[in-house]
Amino acid sequence: MVKLAGCLLCLALVLTGAGCGGKHAASKTPQTASSLPLPSSTGRPHSDEELLDEAIRGPRILPAEVADLSDRMLTEGNPALQNEKTVARLDILLNKNISGAPKEIRHRLLRNLGIIHYQQKKYSLARQELQQANELYPRDARTHYYLARLAVQNGNIYQSQGLSKKAKGQYNLAANELEVARNLEPSNPLYRQDLKQVLQKERTISSDSKK
């Protein structure tokens, strides 16, 4: 009887989360709803394009979620950057959420607007937004990287106009911005490019746009 009672007690402890030795089993911290992939009607997680579409049409999402979504979609090499319709919709979403966003989020929204307008070759607007982002938070490597690319663009324009002194000043500015980006994120290969590589990239972009 004693042995049977002991077995029953042990079983009860197991069912309530404790082992027979009296120690509670370790429990994992559950994921919050925001960290889980959002399900779709097909049962699979939404793609970023689908999330963007729902954010445009559906209820307003948090500025931090907009910043995360736009960070992913504007990653260098993302095919979304080549889709004019997607980029235009992302522009709308960012502008809808920038007003009233917390400072630590607003700099990312401004930076991402700057990246969009840089991709659209609206360089003056892009520079204004990137500089505003940098004033809010000067330790963002991505902001400095795109400021470097804008400076290279300016240098190329001056060079084509025969204004070599002004061109050199812009190239020096670009080199400084690249160095800041590298110092902030030394492990990121994108920021380990030298000025010549960025120059070549911008010249390729310029020549492609003329075709």
Backbone torsions as a table, in degrees:
resi	resn	phi	psi	omega
1	MET	NA	-43.0	-179.6
2	VAL	-61.1	-43.9	-179.9
3	LYS	-63.8	-39.9	179.1
4	LEU	-64.8	-41.7	179.8
5	ALA	-63.6	-38.8	179.0
6	GLY	-64.2	-40.7	178.8
7	CYS	-63.5	-42.8	179.7
8	LEU	-63.9	-39.9	178.8
9	LEU	-64.8	-42.5	178.8
10	CYS	-61.6	-42.6	179.3
11	LEU	-62.4	-40.7	179.7
12	ALA	-64.3	-39.7	-179.6
13	LEU	-66.2	-39.5	178.5
14	VAL	-62.3	-43.8	-178.5
15	LEU	-66.6	-27.8	-179.7
16	THR	-93.2	3.7	173.5
17	GLY	102.6	3.8	178.7
18	ALA	-112.9	149.1	177.0
19	GLY	-84.9	173.0	179.4
20	CYS	-65.9	-23.1	179.6
21	GLY	-79.9	-3.4	176.4
22	GLY	92.8	-2.3	179.1
23	LYS	-91.3	139.3	178.4
24	HIS	-75.2	140.8	177.4
25	ALA	-67.8	141.8	179.7
26	ALA	-67.4	136.5	179.6
27	SER	-110.8	142.2	179.2
28	LYS	-85.7	144.7	175.9
29	THR	-71.0	124.4	-178.4
30	PRO	-68.2	148.5	175.6
31	GLN	-69.5	144.0	174.5
32	THR	-76.6	161.6	-177.7
33	ALA	-61.7	-34.3	-176.5
34	SER	-70.8	-20.8	-177.9
35	SER	-90.7	-6.0	-179.4
36	LEU	-90.8	144.8	176.6
37	PRO	-64.6	137.5	-178.4
38	LEU	-75.3	129.6	-179.9
39	PRO	-76.8	152.5	173.9
40	SER	-111.9	-179.4	-179.3
41	SER	-65.0	-20.2	179.7
42	THR	-87.1	-5.5	180.0
43	GLY	88.6	-2.1	177.7
44	ARG	-103.4	160.2	177.7
45	PRO	-63.9	150.0	176.6
46	HIS	-67.4	146.5	168.5
47	SER	-78.5	165.4	178.9
48	ASP	-62.1	-35.6	178.1
49	GLU	-63.4	-40.2	177.5
50	GLU	-67.5	-40.9	177.1
51	LEU	-62.1	-39.7	177.9
52	LEU	-62.8	-44.8	180.0
53	ASP	-61.2	-43.2	-179.9
54	GLU	-68.7	-36.0	179.3
55	ALA	-67.3	-33.6	178.2
56	ILE	-71.7	-44.2	-173.6
57	ARG	-89.6	-30.5	-170.8
58	GLY	-95.4	-160.9	178.7
59	PRO	-64.5	150.9	-177.2
60	ARG	-64.0	136.9	177.5
61	ILE	-102.4	166.8	-176.4
62	LEU	-66.9	146.0	177.0
63	PRO	-54.8	-35.5	178.9
64	ALA	-63.7	-37.0	178.2
65	GLU	-69.6	-36.7	176.0
66	VAL	-63.8	-42.0	178.8
67	ALA	-62.1	-44.0	179.6
68	ASP	-63.3	-45.7	-179.2
69	LEU	-62.1	-47.0	-178.3
70	SER	-69.9	-32.7	174.5
71	ASP	-57.6	-45.5	-178.5
72	ARG	-67.0	-45.2	-173.8
73	MET	-71.0	-23.9	-178.1
74	LEU	-100.1	13.3	175.4
75	THR	-61.7	139.5	-179.9
76	GLU	-54.0	127.1	178.9
77	GLY	92.3	-6.0	178.9
78	ASN	-68.6	128.9	179.9
79	PRO	-58.0	-23.1	179.4
80	ALA	-58.3	-29.3	-179.9
81	LEU	-65.7	-21.5	-178.7
82	GLN	-91.6	-6.6	-178.2
83	ASN	-97.9	106.2	-174.4
84	GLU	-61.0	-38.5	-179.0
85	LYS	-65.8	-43.2	179.1
86	THR	-63.0	-44.9	-179.3
87	VAL	-63.8	-39.5	179.3
88	ALA	-65.1	-39.8	178.6
89	ARG	-68.2	-36.6	177.5
90	LEU	-66.4	-37.0	175.7
91	ASP	-58.2	-46.1	179.4
92	ILE	-60.8	-46.3	-177.9
93	LEU	-63.0	-42.7	179.4
94	LEU	-62.9	-44.5	-180.0
95	ASN	-65.1	-32.9	178.3
96	LYS	-67.5	-26.1	-171.8
97	ASN	-107.5	-7.1	-173.2
98	ILE	-73.1	-33.0	-179.6
99	SER	-72.9	125.4	178.7
100	GLY	83.6	-2.3	178.0
101	ALA	-69.2	145.0	176.7
102	PRO	-58.3	152.4	-175.9
103	LYS	-54.6	-41.9	-176.9
104	GLU	-69.8	-16.7	176.0
105	ILE	-98.4	-36.2	-175.2
106	ARG	-60.4	-35.6	-179.7
107	HIS	-64.7	-33.5	178.3
108	ARG	-71.4	-39.7	178.2
109	LEU	-63.8	-43.7	177.5
110	LEU	-63.9	-43.7	178.9
111	ARG	-60.6	-41.7	-178.6
112	ASN	-71.2	-32.9	171.8
113	LEU	-63.1	-39.9	177.4
114	GLY	-61.5	-39.6	178.3
115	ILE	-64.8	-43.1	178.9
116	ILE	-59.7	-47.9	-176.4
117	HIS	-72.0	-27.2	171.5
118	TYR	-64.4	-45.9	179.3
119	GLN	-62.5	-32.1	179.3
120	GLN	-85.4	4.8	179.5
121	LYS	63.6	26.3	172.5
122	LYS	-93.8	72.5	-165.8
123	TYR	-67.8	-36.6	179.8
124	SER	-64.7	-44.6	178.9
125	LEU	-65.5	-42.2	179.2
126	ALA	-60.6	-43.1	-179.4
127	ARG	-63.0	-42.8	179.6
128	GLN	-60.1	-45.0	-178.0
129	GLU	-69.7	-40.8	179.4
130	LEU	-66.9	-37.5	177.6
131	GLN	-67.6	-38.2	175.7
132	GLN	-63.4	-42.7	177.8
133	ALA	-61.3	-41.2	-179.1
134	ASN	-67.1	-34.6	176.9
135	GLU	-66.4	-37.4	178.9
136	LEU	-70.9	-39.0	-177.2
137	TYR	-151.2	95.4	-174.3
138	PRO	-78.5	4.1	-177.4
139	ARG	-106.8	27.7	178.1
140	ASP	-100.7	111.3	-175.3
141	ALA	-62.3	-36.6	-177.0
142	ARG	-65.8	-36.7	176.7
143	THR	-61.4	-45.9	-179.4
144	HIS	-65.8	-35.2	179.0
145	TYR	-62.8	-43.7	-179.4
146	TYR	-75.4	-29.1	171.6
147	LEU	-63.6	-36.1	176.3
148	ALA	-63.6	-43.9	-179.0
149	ARG	-65.7	-37.1	177.0
150	LEU	-65.8	-39.5	178.0
151	ALA	-63.5	-38.3	176.6
152	VAL	-63.1	-43.1	177.4
153	GLN	-58.2	-45.6	177.5
154	ASN	-60.8	-43.9	178.8
155	GLY	-59.7	-40.8	179.3
156	ASN	-64.3	-39.4	178.9
157	ILE	-64.3	-46.9	178.7
158	TYR	-61.8	-38.9	-179.9
159	GLN	-62.5	-41.7	-179.7
160	SER	-67.9	-21.8	179.0
161	GLN	-92.7	2.4	-179.9
162	GLY	78.5	14.0	-179.5
163	LEU	-96.5	72.7	-171.8
164	SER	-65.3	-33.7	-179.7
165	LYS	-65.9	-44.5	177.9
166	LYS	-66.8	-37.3	178.7
167	ALA	-62.1	-44.4	179.8
168	LYS	-61.4	-39.4	178.0
169	GLY	-61.2	-40.7	179.2
170	GLN	-69.5	-37.5	178.4
171	TYR	-67.4	-37.2	175.6
172	ASN	-64.1	-40.6	177.2
173	LEU	-61.8	-42.7	178.8
174	ALA	-61.0	-43.3	179.3
175	ALA	-61.7	-39.6	178.5
176	ASN	-65.3	-42.7	-179.9
177	GLU	-65.1	-40.1	177.0
178	LEU	-62.0	-40.5	180.0
179	GLU	-64.9	-39.6	177.0
180	VAL	-62.4	-45.2	179.1
181	ALA	-60.0	-43.5	179.1
182	ARG	-62.5	-41.8	-179.0
183	ASN	-66.7	-33.1	-179.5
184	LEU	-76.3	-37.1	-180.0
185	GLU	-135.0	74.3	-175.0
186	PRO	-64.2	-21.4	-177.9
187	SER	-87.2	-6.9	-177.7
188	ASN	-83.7	116.0	-177.1
189	PRO	-63.5	-25.6	179.9
190	LEU	-61.8	-36.2	-176.8
191	TYR	-90.3	-3.4	177.0
192	ARG	-88.4	-0.1	175.4
193	GLN	-63.9	147.5	173.8
194	ASP	-91.9	174.8	-174.6
195	LEU	-62.4	-35.7	179.9
196	LYS	-61.2	-40.1	179.3
197	GLN	-65.0	-41.3	178.9
198	VAL	-68.2	-39.4	176.2
199	LEU	-57.3	-46.0	-179.4
200	GLN	-64.1	-40.0	179.6
201	LYS	-62.4	-44.8	-178.4
202	GLU	-69.2	-35.5	178.6
203	ARG	-68.0	-36.2	176.8
204	THR	-64.6	-42.5	178.5
205	ILE	-61.6	-43.8	-179.0
206	SER	-64.0	-43.4	-179.1
207	SER	-69.1	-35.3	178.3
208	ASP	-65.7	-36.6	-177.4
209	SER	-71.4	-19.6	-179.8
210	LYS	-86.9	-11.6	-177.0
211	LYS	-76.7	NA	NA
